[in-house]
Amino acid sequence: VARTQPSALNRNIMHALSLVAASLSLASALQIEPTPAVKPLLKLRGGLGGIDAGQVATIVQGISAANAGVMSLAPKKAGEMYGVALTKWTDFFAQWSGIIMFGQVLTAYLHAGGMALPEALAWGFLPSCVASVQDFLNDRMVGEMGMGEAAKYAPPLVNLALTLGAFGKVPNLAPELAAKAAAVWMAANGLFGYFSTAAWLEGWGGKGLSAVESGMGKLMASTMCGGAVYIAASAFRGKTALECFGAMMGMYALTSLDGLYLSKTTEAMGVEPPKVLFWAAIQAFTAAAVFL
């Protein structure tokens, strides 16, 4: 695979960083209602016959963390569990989907425990920071995956910038604004990757991918959308930690059902429907327990 020329490399990196800057500008421009710095621990809605929505969320977070951990640490094993053909691309997308989802569970757990969203988000971003730096040091993006040079530098730069910003370690950048920027950044990338998967992957050098590989790429894009929903629910809408988690689970339920019945991504990937329905049921039940 031909490597990107230095001039193109600089343009791609500057484009990625400019998107972060644009996210900051857009986030600061949005008008939202003032909210308390720290949310209540859990807001029990008492839906579905008085079921304790907080307990449901805690259990689902544990299940999700275990699944994300397997995907992160043993992507090949995760592929075998779901019947996905194993390639370097499916391993890559499975691992990064797991890393992102594990970070989301960590954020949700800390946020539900009373930690302010920006700090909880920063801790949740740490797995992505470690993984992106590891990929950079091992030249995974270019040397192994054959992506353009920008893919080597942009992920660690963006992850570190957003994480430090959420921790309040970037001068003149409020952690709350960094959290909003992260929501905009993840929404822009996630929506592009979910609805225009081929173009999204080609932008990073992923040309000629199979239906299975593209399907796994779409899964990773959906995890970015999930993160955007969680953050935005709190940062822009003032929702509680429990409501944020319920909103994220509701979005995941929609993407699971889309893959099964609308876009038919699941069928194209060769994944057995019951395995996806299992997660769709958990996700939908969690959202219902929170909001009904």
C-alpha positions as CSV (number, residue, x, y, z in Angstrom):
1,V,0.0,0.0,0.0
2,A,1.4,3.3,-1.0
3,R,2.2,5.6,1.9
4,T,0.7,9.1,2.1
5,Q,3.1,11.9,1.0
6,P,4.3,14.2,3.8
7,S,2.2,17.1,2.5
8,A,-0.9,14.9,2.5
9,L,0.1,13.6,5.9
10,N,0.2,17.1,7.3
11,R,-3.1,18.0,5.8
12,N,-4.8,14.9,7.3
13,I,-3.4,15.4,10.8
14,M,-4.3,19.1,10.6
15,H,-7.8,18.1,9.5
16,A,-8.2,15.8,12.5
17,L,-7.0,18.4,14.9
18,S,-9.1,21.1,13.2
19,L,-12.2,18.9,13.8
20,V,-11.3,18.8,17.5
21,A,-11.0,22.6,17.5
22,A,-14.3,22.8,15.6
23,S,-15.9,20.5,18.2
24,L,-14.8,22.9,20.9
25,S,-16.2,25.9,19.1
26,L,-19.5,24.2,18.4
27,A,-19.8,22.9,21.9
28,S,-19.2,26.4,23.4
29,A,-21.7,27.9,21.0
30,L,-24.6,25.5,22.0
31,Q,-27.0,26.9,24.6
32,I,-27.9,24.5,27.3
33,E,-29.6,24.7,30.7
34,P,-27.4,25.0,33.7
35,T,-27.0,21.8,35.6
36,P,-25.4,20.8,39.0
37,A,-21.7,20.0,38.8
38,V,-22.3,16.5,40.3
39,K,-25.5,14.5,39.5
40,P,-27.4,12.4,42.0
41,L,-26.0,9.0,42.4
42,L,-28.9,7.2,40.6
43,K,-32.3,8.4,39.7
44,L,-34.7,5.5,40.1
45,R,-37.5,5.7,37.7
46,G,-39.4,2.7,39.0
47,G,-40.6,1.6,35.5
48,L,-41.6,-1.9,34.3
49,G,-43.5,-2.9,37.4
50,G,-41.2,-1.1,39.9
51,I,-38.0,-2.6,38.8
52,D,-34.9,-0.9,40.3
53,A,-33.4,0.7,37.2
54,G,-30.2,1.4,39.1
55,Q,-29.7,-2.2,39.9
56,V,-30.5,-3.2,36.3
57,A,-27.9,-0.7,35.0
58,T,-25.2,-2.0,37.4
59,I,-25.8,-5.6,36.3
60,V,-25.7,-4.6,32.6
61,Q,-22.6,-2.6,33.2
62,G,-20.9,-5.7,34.6
63,I,-22.0,-7.9,31.6
64,S,-20.9,-5.2,29.2
65,A,-17.5,-4.8,30.9
66,A,-16.9,-8.5,30.6
67,N,-17.8,-8.6,26.9
68,A,-15.7,-5.5,26.2
69,G,-12.8,-7.0,28.1
70,V,-12.8,-10.1,26.0
71,M,-13.0,-8.0,22.8
72,S,-10.2,-5.8,24.0
73,L,-7.8,-8.4,25.2
74,A,-8.7,-11.4,23.0
75,P,-10.2,-10.1,19.8
76,K,-9.7,-13.4,18.0
77,K,-11.5,-15.2,20.7
78,A,-14.4,-12.7,20.5
79,G,-14.5,-13.2,16.7
80,E,-14.8,-17.0,17.2
81,M,-17.6,-16.5,19.8
82,Y,-19.7,-14.6,17.3
83,G,-18.7,-16.6,14.2
84,V,-16.9,-13.7,12.5
85,A,-14.2,-14.6,9.9
86,L,-10.8,-13.7,11.4
87,T,-8.6,-11.2,9.5
88,K,-6.3,-8.4,10.6
89,W,-9.2,-5.9,10.0
90,T,-11.8,-7.8,12.0
91,D,-9.3,-8.2,14.9
92,F,-8.5,-4.5,14.7
93,F,-12.2,-3.4,14.8
94,A,-13.2,-5.9,17.4
95,Q,-10.4,-4.8,19.7
96,W,-11.1,-1.1,19.3
97,S,-14.8,-1.6,19.7
98,G,-14.1,-3.4,23.0
99,I,-11.7,-0.7,24.2
100,I,-14.2,2.0,23.5
101,M,-17.1,0.1,25.2
102,F,-15.0,-0.7,28.2
103,G,-14.2,3.0,28.6
104,Q,-17.9,3.8,28.4
105,V,-18.7,1.3,31.1
106,L,-16.0,2.8,33.3
107,T,-17.3,6.3,32.7
108,A,-20.9,5.2,33.5
109,Y,-19.8,3.5,36.7
110,L,-17.8,6.4,38.0
111,H,-20.4,9.0,36.9
112,A,-23.1,7.0,38.7
113,G,-21.0,7.0,41.8
114,G,-21.1,10.7,41.9
115,M,-18.0,11.7,40.0
116,A,-18.5,14.7,37.7
117,L,-18.9,13.8,34.0
118,P,-15.6,15.3,32.7
119,E,-13.5,13.5,35.2
120,A,-15.4,10.2,34.7
121,L,-15.0,10.7,31.0
122,A,-11.3,11.3,31.3
123,W,-10.8,8.0,33.2
124,G,-12.9,6.2,30.6
125,F,-10.7,7.6,27.8
126,L,-7.5,6.2,29.4
127,P,-7.8,2.8,27.8
128,S,-8.1,4.4,24.4
129,C,-5.0,6.6,25.2
130,V,-3.0,3.5,26.1
131,A,-4.1,1.5,23.1
132,S,-3.5,4.4,20.6
133,V,0.0,5.0,22.0
134,Q,0.7,1.3,21.8
135,D,-0.4,1.2,18.2
136,F,1.8,4.3,17.5
137,L,4.9,2.7,19.0
138,N,4.3,-0.6,17.2
139,D,3.6,1.1,13.9
140,R,0.4,-0.9,13.7
141,M,-1.7,1.5,11.6
142,V,0.8,1.9,8.8
143,G,3.1,-1.1,9.1
144,E,0.5,-3.7,9.9
145,M,-2.8,-2.3,8.7
146,G,-1.5,-0.4,5.6
147,M,-3.3,2.8,6.5
148,G,-2.1,6.3,5.5
149,E,0.5,8.1,7.7
150,A,-2.2,10.3,9.3
151,A,-3.7,7.2,10.9
152,K,-0.5,6.7,12.8
153,Y,-0.5,10.2,14.5
154,A,-4.1,11.3,14.7
155,P,-5.5,8.7,17.2
156,P,-3.0,9.3,20.0
157,L,-3.0,13.1,19.5
158,V,-6.8,13.3,19.6
159,N,-7.2,10.8,22.5
160,L,-4.6,12.5,24.6
161,A,-5.9,16.0,23.8
162,L,-9.5,15.1,24.8
163,T,-8.4,13.1,27.9
164,L,-6.1,15.9,29.2
165,G,-8.8,18.4,28.5
166,A,-11.4,16.4,30.4
167,F,-9.0,16.1,33.3
168,G,-8.6,19.9,33.3
169,K,-4.9,19.8,32.3
170,V,-5.2,21.9,29.2
171,P,-4.7,25.7,29.9
172,N,-7.8,27.9,29.2
173,L,-10.0,24.9,28.5
174,A,-12.7,24.0,31.0
175,P,-13.2,20.3,31.5
176,E,-16.9,20.7,30.8
177,L,-16.1,22.2,27.4
178,A,-13.7,19.4,26.7
179,A,-16.5,16.9,27.4
180,K,-18.8,18.6,25.0
181,A,-16.1,18.7,22.4
182,A,-15.6,14.9,22.9
183,A,-19.4,14.4,22.3
184,V,-19.3,16.4,19.0
185,W,-16.1,14.7,17.9
186,M,-17.5,11.2,18.5
187,A,-20.8,12.0,17.0
188,A,-19.3,13.3,13.8
189,N,-17.0,10.4,13.3
190,G,-19.5,7.8,14.5
191,L,-22.3,8.9,12.3
192,F,-20.0,9.2,9.3
193,G,-18.7,5.7,9.9
194,Y,-22.1,4.2,10.6
195,F,-24.0,5.6,7.6
196,S,-21.1,5.8,5.1
197,T,-18.8,3.0,6.3
198,A,-17.0,2.4,3.0
199,A,-16.1,6.1,2.6
200,W,-15.1,6.4,6.3
201,L,-12.8,3.4,6.0
202,E,-11.3,4.5,2.7
203,G,-10.4,7.8,4.3
204,W,-8.0,5.9,6.6
205,G,-6.7,3.6,3.9
206,G,-9.1,0.7,4.4
207,K,-9.9,-0.1,0.8
208,G,-11.2,-3.4,-0.6
209,L,-12.5,-4.7,2.7
210,S,-14.9,-7.6,2.8
211,A,-18.5,-7.4,4.0
212,V,-17.4,-8.9,7.3
213,E,-14.6,-6.4,7.7
214,S,-16.8,-3.5,6.8
215,G,-19.5,-4.8,9.2
216,M,-16.9,-4.8,12.1
217,G,-15.9,-1.2,11.1
218,K,-19.6,-0.3,11.3
219,L,-19.7,-1.8,14.8
220,M,-16.8,0.4,15.9
221,A,-18.5,3.4,14.5
222,S,-21.6,2.5,16.5
223,T,-19.6,2.5,19.7
224,M,-18.5,6.1,18.9
225,C,-22.1,7.0,18.5
226,G,-22.9,5.4,21.8
227,G,-20.2,7.4,23.6
228,A,-21.6,10.6,22.0
229,V,-25.1,9.9,23.2
230,Y,-23.9,9.3,26.8
231,I,-21.8,12.4,26.9
232,A,-24.4,14.7,25.2
233,A,-27.2,13.5,27.4
234,S,-25.3,14.9,30.4
235,A,-23.3,17.7,29.0
236,F,-26.0,19.2,26.7
237,R,-29.3,18.0,28.3
238,G,-28.5,17.8,32.0
239,K,-29.6,14.2,32.4
240,T,-28.6,12.0,35.4
241,A,-25.9,9.3,35.1
242,L,-28.6,6.7,35.0
243,E,-30.5,8.4,32.2
244,C,-27.3,8.8,30.2
245,F,-26.7,5.1,30.5
246,G,-30.3,4.3,29.5
247,A,-30.0,6.6,26.5
248,M,-26.8,4.9,25.3
249,M,-28.3,1.4,25.8
250,G,-31.4,2.6,23.8
251,M,-29.2,3.7,20.9
252,Y,-27.3,0.4,21.0
253,A,-30.6,-1.5,20.8
254,L,-31.5,0.5,17.7
255,T,-28.2,-0.3,16.0
256,S,-28.5,-4.0,16.9
257,L,-32.0,-4.2,15.4
258,D,-30.9,-2.2,12.4
259,G,-28.1,-4.7,11.7
260,L,-30.6,-7.6,12.0
261,Y,-33.6,-6.3,10.0
262,L,-32.8,-3.1,8.0
263,S,-29.2,-2.8,6.9
264,K,-28.8,-6.6,7.3
265,T,-25.2,-6.2,8.3
266,T,-25.5,-9.1,10.7
267,E,-26.5,-11.4,7.9
268,A,-23.7,-10.2,5.6
269,M,-21.2,-10.9,8.4
270,G,-22.4,-14.4,8.9
271,V,-23.3,-13.8,12.6
272,E,-26.2,-15.9,13.9
273,P,-29.2,-13.7,14.7
274,P,-29.8,-15.1,18.3
275,K,-26.4,-13.8,19.4
276,V,-27.4,-10.3,18.3
277,L,-30.9,-10.5,19.7
278,F,-29.4,-11.4,23.1
279,W,-27.7,-8.0,23.2
280,A,-30.6,-6.2,21.7
281,A,-32.9,-7.6,24.4
282,I,-30.5,-6.5,27.2
283,Q,-30.0,-3.1,25.7
284,A,-33.8,-2.5,25.1
285,F,-34.7,-3.8,28.6
286,T,-32.2,-1.5,30.2
287,A,-33.5,1.6,28.4
288,A,-37.1,0.6,29.2
289,A,-36.2,0.1,32.9
290,V,-34.7,3.6,33.0
291,F,-37.3,5.5,31.1
292,L,-40.7,3.7,31.4
